[in-house]
Amino acid sequence: MTRKHPVVSLDDCVDLLAGFAFKSQYFTNKGEDIPLVKGENVSQGHILWGISKRWPVSEWESLAKYQLRAGDVVVAMDRPWVPAGLKWAYIRGDHPKALLVQRCARLRSKSSNLDQDFLRFVIGGQGFENYVKPITTGVNIPHISGKQILDYKFPLPPLPIQQRIAGILSAYDELIENSQRRIKILEAMARGLYREWFVHFRFPGHENHPRVASALGEIPQGWEVKRLSTVSEVNRAQINARSAPDELHYIDISSVSPGQIDSTTTYTFADAPGRARRIIQHGDVLWSCVRPNRRSHAQVMHPEQDTIASTGFAVLTATQVPFTFLYFATTTDDFVAFLSNNATGAAYPAVSGSTFEKADLLIPTASLLKKFGTATIPMAEQIHTLQTKIQNLRRTRDLLLPRLLSGQINVEAP
């Protein structure tokens, strides 16, 4: 039997703090400085630390009010949701110390009746997302206010039940995090091999391999500097009204974070955004053309049929090199710097497909390319398997969440 719990508002039991107005001209990129948590690096349940701006560490103590601590829940107040889902996250114990930026809200339990871990599942649940979407206002910058967040109402079980619910859902999170750690290890292995062979030139047999002059400096003999367009196609194909499927799975720019596709949204063609045009296939590299310094890129692995990307992406299809080589070659710091230096537009710096086409890549011998593909493509397949596992775990967790919160699933001690 479903047990009903008292309904409360966040305002009854949560302290909400909006972040500080840090001046962008004083942001730093020094590793020792303090990462800032702002809307652009708050994703669906996690923080994108890799794109965080930073603030001088010398000012940490003076900004005690805006310091984040383990367990804190944060919600983006500007553009609070994207097709991939609500822009929220929580601070884990192993996260770096960080500061909260304006237009981000920090939520922290102020009541002994509300467990902080339970709170993060309330905010991460479909109920809160469904509440936020229709109340988001603003044309140029859709937003919500702190008061609107605090007005959200939800059922609050007794504390022991909250803790059991949090424990059940946290078990799924731990499995997800284990898979994410394995993904990071595999990515580091593959990228490390690319760097070892093709940046430091410590490839098999390099000891007796002479070097020659090139436009990029000295390179191993037999290697060539080529335009990206000679080893891949850029924006190979797109759909139109005559060739479009009845239904498509759409990848929007906001659905891609550094190194991964977070979600796809299914539409009928008639209802799909006008930018849903780029046809993608297995092995393609997706690169967001807008603000390339944010590194919104991903390798496409075994997409569903009729998966279509936004025209805001450049879609790179390997033709003369393994797809893993193309991915790592176009996601190095040097390549990102090339894109950023060639971006145009002050408000939204962007590049075009032709920018990618004219990029120079260092291409090794065919035999070495084959060895690299043989070593790294199985790693990409393992990463894909783990990402699929993560999606299934999240789906199961998200199905459980509303049933646990509503009391449909009884977690009371016998």
C-alpha positions in Angstrom: 0.0 0.0 0.0 1.3 3.5 -0.9 2.0 5.5 2.1 1.6 9.3 1.8 4.2 11.5 3.4 3.7 15.2 4.4 4.3 17.6 1.5 6.8 20.4 2.2 8.4 23.2 0.1 12.2 23.5 -0.3 11.8 26.9 1.5 10.7 25.0 4.7 13.9 23.0 5.0 16.6 24.3 2.6 19.1 27.2 2.7 19.6 28.7 -0.8 22.5 30.9 -1.6 23.1 32.5 -5.0 26.8 32.8 -6.1 29.1 35.8 -6.1 29.6 38.1 -9.1 33.1 37.2 -10.0 34.6 39.6 -12.7 35.5 37.6 -15.8 38.5 39.8 -16.5 40.1 38.3 -13.4 39.5 34.7 -14.2 42.6 32.6 -14.4 43.5 29.2 -15.8 46.3 28.3 -13.3 46.0 24.8 -12.0 46.7 25.9 -8.4 43.9 28.4 -8.4 40.3 27.8 -7.2 37.8 26.3 -9.8 34.6 28.2 -10.2 31.2 26.5 -10.4 29.0 28.4 -12.9 26.1 27.5 -15.1 28.2 26.5 -18.1 30.0 23.7 -16.2 27.0 22.4 -14.3 25.8 19.4 -16.2 23.2 16.6 -15.6 24.2 15.5 -12.1 27.9 16.4 -12.3 30.4 19.2 -12.6 32.5 19.6 -15.7 35.7 20.5 -13.9 37.8 20.4 -17.0 36.2 23.7 -18.3 36.1 25.5 -15.0 37.4 29.1 -14.9 39.5 29.8 -11.8 40.0 32.4 -9.2 43.2 33.3 -7.3 43.8 30.9 -4.4 45.0 33.9 -2.3 41.3 35.1 -2.1 39.9 31.8 -0.8 39.6 32.7 2.8 37.9 36.1 2.1 35.2 34.3 0.1 34.1 31.9 2.8 30.4 32.5 2.2 30.7 31.2 -1.4 32.8 28.1 -0.6 31.2 24.9 -1.6 31.4 21.8 0.5 30.8 18.1 0.1 27.1 17.3 -0.2 26.1 20.7 -1.5 23.6 20.7 -4.4 23.9 23.3 -7.1 21.4 24.4 -9.7 22.0 26.7 -12.7 19.5 29.6 -12.6 20.3 30.8 -16.2 19.4 28.3 -18.9 18.5 25.8 -16.1 17.7 23.0 -18.4 18.8 21.7 -21.8 17.5 18.9 -24.0 19.9 16.5 -22.1 18.1 17.4 -18.8 18.3 19.7 -15.8 21.5 21.6 -15.1 22.2 20.5 -11.6 25.0 18.8 -9.7 26.3 17.9 -6.3 29.7 18.3 -4.7 31.3 15.0 -3.8 33.9 14.4 -1.1 36.7 13.9 -3.7 35.9 17.1 -5.6 38.3 20.0 -5.4 37.5 23.0 -3.2 35.4 25.4 -5.3 33.6 28.7 -5.3 30.0 29.4 -6.4 29.4 32.0 -9.2 26.3 34.2 -9.6 23.2 32.8 -11.3 24.0 29.4 -9.7 22.1 28.4 -6.6 23.6 26.4 -3.7 21.1 24.3 -1.8 21.9 23.0 1.7 19.6 21.4 4.3 18.8 23.7 7.2 16.5 21.3 9.0 17.3 18.2 11.0 14.3 16.6 9.2 16.0 16.7 5.8 18.9 14.5 4.9 21.4 16.2 2.6 21.9 13.1 0.5 18.1 12.8 0.1 17.9 16.4 -1.0 20.2 15.7 -4.0 17.8 13.0 -5.2 14.9 15.4 -4.8 16.6 17.9 -7.0 17.9 15.3 -9.5 14.4 13.7 -9.8 12.0 14.1 -12.7 9.5 15.9 -10.5 11.8 18.9 -9.9 12.8 19.0 -13.6 9.2 18.9 -14.7 8.5 21.7 -12.2 11.3 23.9 -13.6 10.7 23.6 -17.3 7.3 25.4 -17.5 8.3 28.2 -15.1 11.5 29.1 -16.9 11.1 32.5 -18.5 13.1 34.9 -20.7 13.8 35.0 -24.4 17.5 35.8 -24.6 18.5 34.0 -21.4 15.9 31.7 -20.0 16.1 31.7 -16.2 14.5 30.9 -12.9 14.8 32.7 -9.6 15.8 31.5 -6.2 12.3 32.0 -4.9 10.9 29.8 -7.6 13.3 27.0 -6.7 12.4 27.3 -3.0 8.6 27.2 -3.9 9.0 23.6 -5.1 7.0 21.1 -3.1 7.8 17.5 -2.5 6.8 14.6 -0.1 9.2 14.4 2.9 9.3 10.9 4.5 10.7 10.5 8.0 14.5 10.8 8.3 15.2 7.0 8.5 13.2 6.4 5.3 15.0 9.3 3.6 18.3 7.7 4.5 17.3 4.3 3.2 16.1 5.8 -0.1 19.3 7.7 -0.5 21.2 4.5 0.3 19.4 2.6 -2.4 19.9 5.3 -5.1 23.5 5.9 -4.0 24.3 2.3 -4.8 23.3 3.0 -8.4 25.4 6.1 -8.4 28.4 4.1 -7.1 28.1 1.6 -10.0 27.8 4.6 -12.4 30.9 6.2 -10.9 32.9 2.9 -11.1 32.1 2.7 -14.8 33.0 6.3 -15.3 36.4 5.7 -13.6 37.0 2.8 -15.9 36.2 5.0 -18.9 38.7 7.6 -17.7 41.4 5.0 -17.4 40.7 3.6 -20.9 40.6 7.2 -22.4 43.9 8.0 -20.6 45.5 4.8 -21.9 44.5 5.5 -25.5 45.3 9.2 -25.4 48.6 8.4 -23.7 49.5 6.0 -26.5 48.7 8.7 -29.1 50.9 11.2 -27.3 53.7 8.7 -26.9 53.8 7.7 -30.6 52.7 10.8 -32.5 53.7 13.7 -30.3 56.9 12.5 -28.6 57.7 10.1 -31.5 58.5 7.2 -29.3 56.7 4.7 -31.5 57.8 1.1 -32.1 61.2 1.2 -33.9 61.7 4.9 -33.4 65.3 4.4 -32.2 66.6 3.8 -35.7 64.1 6.0 -37.6 65.7 9.2 -39.1 63.9 12.6 -39.0 63.4 15.1 -41.7 62.4 18.8 -41.8 58.7 19.8 -42.3 56.3 22.7 -41.8 55.7 21.4 -38.3 59.4 21.0 -37.5 61.4 17.8 -37.6 59.2 14.7 -38.1 60.0 11.0 -38.7 61.0 10.1 -42.2 58.0 8.8 -44.2 55.5 10.9 -42.2 53.6 13.7 -43.9 51.9 17.0 -42.9 48.4 16.9 -44.6 45.3 18.9 -44.5 42.5 17.3 -42.5 40.3 17.3 -45.6 42.7 14.8 -47.3 42.2 12.1 -44.6 38.6 12.7 -43.6 35.3 14.2 -44.8 33.7 17.2 -43.0 29.9 17.3 -42.9 29.7 14.4 -45.3 25.9 14.3 -45.6 22.7 15.8 -44.3 19.0 15.1 -44.5 16.4 17.2 -46.2 12.6 17.1 -46.4 12.7 14.5 -49.2 15.2 12.2 -47.6 14.2 12.6 -44.0 13.1 9.7 -41.8 9.7 9.8 -40.1 11.4 9.8 -36.8 14.9 10.8 -35.8 17.2 10.8 -32.7 18.6 14.3 -32.3 22.0 15.3 -30.8 22.0 19.0 -29.8 25.1 21.0 -29.0 24.0 21.1 -25.3 23.8 17.3 -25.3 27.6 16.9 -25.8 30.1 17.5 -23.0 33.9 17.0 -23.3 34.4 13.5 -24.6 30.9 12.2 -24.5 27.3 12.4 -25.9 25.1 12.8 -22.8 21.8 12.2 -24.5 19.7 12.2 -27.6 16.1 13.4 -28.0 13.6 11.6 -30.3 11.4 13.7 -32.6 9.2 13.2 -35.5 10.8 15.0 -38.5 8.0 17.5 -38.5 8.6 18.4 -34.9 12.4 18.3 -35.0 14.5 21.5 -34.7 15.4 23.1 -38.0 19.1 22.4 -37.2 18.6 18.7 -37.1 20.3 17.9 -40.4 23.8 16.3 -40.0 23.9 12.6 -40.7 26.3 10.7 -38.5 27.7 7.2 -38.6 29.8 4.9 -36.4 33.3 6.3 -35.8 32.5 9.9 -36.6 33.9 12.8 -34.6 31.4 15.4 -33.4 32.9 18.9 -32.7 30.8 21.8 -31.6 31.6 24.8 -33.8 30.5 27.3 -31.2 33.1 28.2 -28.5 35.6 25.5 -29.3 37.5 26.3 -26.1 34.8 24.4 -24.2 35.8 21.2 -26.0 32.3 19.9 -26.7 33.4 17.0 -28.8 32.8 13.2 -28.8 33.4 10.0 -30.8 30.2 8.5 -32.2 30.0 4.8 -31.4 27.2 2.6 -32.8 24.5 5.2 -33.1 20.9 4.2 -33.5 19.6 4.3 -37.0 18.5 7.8 -38.0 20.6 9.6 -35.4 21.0 13.2 -36.6 23.3 15.9 -35.2 22.8 19.7 -35.2 24.2 21.8 -37.9 26.1 23.5 -35.0 28.5 20.5 -35.2 31.3 19.8 -37.6 31.0 16.0 -38.3 34.4 14.5 -39.2 34.4 11.1 -40.9 37.7 9.3 -41.2 38.5 8.1 -44.7 42.3 7.5 -44.7 43.1 7.0 -41.0 41.5 4.9 -38.1 38.7 6.8 -36.6 40.4 6.7 -33.2 43.4 8.4 -34.7 41.2 11.2 -36.1 39.5 11.7 -32.7 42.8 12.1 -30.8 44.4 14.2 -33.5 41.5 16.7 -33.4 41.2 16.9 -29.6 44.7 17.8 -28.6 45.5 21.1 -26.8 47.2 22.3 -30.0 44.2 21.5 -32.2 41.8 23.2 -29.7 44.1 26.3 -29.8 44.0 26.2 -33.6 40.2 26.3 -33.5 40.1 29.0 -30.9 42.5 31.2 -32.8 40.5 30.9 -36.0 37.1 31.4 -34.3 35.2 34.6 -35.3 32.5 36.5 -33.4 32.7 38.3 -30.1 29.6 37.0 -28.3 29.7 33.5 -29.7 33.1 32.7 -31.1 32.6 30.0 -33.7 34.4 28.1 -36.5 33.0 26.5 -39.6 33.5 23.2 -41.4 36.1 24.9 -43.7 38.2 25.7 -40.6 38.5 22.0 -39.8 39.2 21.2 -43.5 42.2 23.5 -43.6 43.8 22.2 -40.3 47.2 20.6 -40.7 47.6 17.1 -39.2 50.8 15.0 -38.9 50.1 11.7 -40.6 52.4 8.7 -39.8 53.0 5.7 -42.1 50.2 3.4 -43.0 51.7 0.5 -41.0 51.9 2.6 -37.8 48.3 3.9 -38.3 47.2 0.3 -38.6 49.0 -0.6 -35.3 47.4 2.3 -33.5 43.9 1.4 -34.7 44.4 -2.2 -33.7 45.4 -1.0 -30.2 42.8 1.7 -29.6 39.6 0.7 -31.4 39.0 -2.2 -28.9 39.4 0.5 -26.1 36.8 2.7 -27.8 34.5 -0.3 -27.9 35.0 -1.0 -24.2 34.2 2.7 -23.5 31.0 2.4 -25.5 30.0 -0.7 -23.6 30.6 1.1 -20.3 28.7 4.2 -21.4 25.7 1.9 -22.4 25.9 0.3 -18.9 25.8 3.8 -17.4 22.8 4.8 -19.4 20.9 1.7 -18.3 21.8 2.2 -14.6 20.7 5.9 -14.8 17.4 4.8 -16.5 16.7 2.2 -13.7 17.7 4.7 -11.0 15.4 7.4 -12.5 12.5 5.0 -12.7 13.0 4.0 -9.1 13.3 7.5 -7.8 9.7 8.8 -8.2 8.3 5.5 -6.8 10.6 5.7 -3.8 9.8 9.4 -3.2 6.0 8.8 -3.5 6.1 5.8 -1.1 4.9 3.4 -3.9 7.9 1.2 -2.9 7.9 0.5 0.8 11.4 0.9 2.3 10.3 1.0 5.9 12.0 -1.5 8.2 9.9 -4.6 8.8 
